[in-house]
Amino acid sequence: MSPSVLVQLISSTIACTGFALWFNIRGKQVVYSSIGAFICWGVYVIVYHYNPSNFYATMVASIVIAGYAQIMARVNKAPATVFLTAPIFPVIPGAQLYWMMYGLALGDNHMAKTQGIDLIVTCLAIALGFMIIEIFNKYLSLLWNRIRRSGRKTA
């Protein structure tokens, strides 16, 4: 791991800890949220290293963080959004939004269009990753309820 990746991991974790505190996440949930941010950026960097696609790396990181948030929600008896909101910040497309708006302000339609498309694609990757885990969680819950009901009938 190069030093720059280590610096990225540490800085994204610290920044997301600040966001967690800003969102009034308290106690050990701040620590779990910070761990989630570290995992999110780590997954993004690893996936991007092997497949340099922003969409794919963002989607995989979103899937991992959404799964992590669901697990932490069960462990801590708290809403999943507590463990999802701050840790996803490393992959939010702030730079694309900035450059799209900059292109619009300069009248550079090509820059605005290119960055706008990247912005939309990244947002779709995040949403798709969250939806995949939500659908998986819903079907897992339905399966669990079906197993519990069938266990009661036989007993």
N, C-alpha and C positions, 0 to 999 in steps of 0.2 A: 504494500500500500504506500503510495507516494505521500510525502508530507502535505501536499496540497489537499489530498482527499481527507486526511486526518483533520486538517484545519477546517475543511468544509463540514465534516461531521460534527466537530465540536462547536463550531459557530452556529450551525443550524439548530443544534440541541439547545444552546444557550438562548438563541433568539426565540425559539418556540417555547422555552420555559417562561420567557417574558410575556409572550402571548397568552400562555396558560394563566399566568398571574393576572394579566389584564382582563381575561374573561372570567375572573373570580373563581378559578379552580383552586382549591385549597388542599392542604395536607398531603398525604401520600399520593393523591391523584395527580398532583403536579409532577411528581417523580415519574409516575407511569406515563403521563403525557409527554414528558421529556424523553423517556426511553422510546416512545412511539415515534417522536421526531427523528431520533438517531436512526431507528430502524427504517423509517420512510426514506431518508436521504441515502442511507447505506444500500437499500434495495435498488433505488433509482440508479445510483452510481454503478453498482454491479451489473444490473441489467443493461444499462446504456453502454457499458464497456464491451459486453458480448454482442449486443445488437443495437447499434447506434441509431435508434429510432426514439425520438422524444415521445411519440404517442405510446409506443409499446412500453417504454420504461416508466412513464407516468401511470399507465393503466396498471401495470404489475405492482408498482409501489402503492397505488390506491387500493388495490385488492388486498395486499398484505396489511395495510393500515386499517382498512375496514374490518378485516378479520380480527386483527389485534384489538380493535375497539370493542367488538362484540365479546371477545373473551374477557377483556378487562372489565366490561360492564357487568358481566356475570360474576366475576371474582369480587368486585368491589360493591356490588349491588347499587349501581349508579347508571344513569343513562349513557348509552354508547356515544352520544355526541360530546360528552366530556372528554373522551379519549380519542375523538376523531377530529375535532375542530382545530386545535393547536398543532397536532402532529402532521397534518396535511399541508401546512404552510410552506414547507420547502419546495413542493412541486407546483404551487399555485403560480400561474403565468404572469407575474407582475412585470417582468421585463418586456414581454410581448405587448402587454397593454400600454406600457410606457412608450415603446417605439412606435406602436400603431398611432397613438395620440400625437406623438412628435411628428410623424409623417403627415398626419392630417393638418397639424398646425403649420407645417412648412409648405403644405400643398403638394407634397410628394405622394401622389396617389399609389404609385407602385409599392413604396415602402409601407404605406398604411394598409394596402390590400394584403401584402405578403405577411406582415405581422398580425393582421386581423385574422387571417386564415390559421396561422400558427396558434393564435390565442383561442380560437374556437375549437380547434383540434385538441389542444391540451385540456380545455374545459370538458370536452366530450370524453376524453380518456379518464379523467377523474370521475365524472358521473357514471361512466360505464363500469369502472372498477367498483364503485360503491353499490351500483345496482346488482352486479354479479354476486357480491357477498350478501346483499339483502335478499335476493331470490334464493340463494343457497340456504340462508338462515331460515327463511319461510318454509321451504320444503323440508328442512331438517326438523323444524318445529312440528309440522304436520305429521311427519313420519314418527316422531317421538310420541305425539298424542295418540296416533293410531296404535302404536305398540303398547302404550299404557292402557288404552281401552280394551285391546284384545287380551291383555293380561288380567284385567278385572273380570272379564266374562268367563274365563277358564277357572278362576279361583273360587 
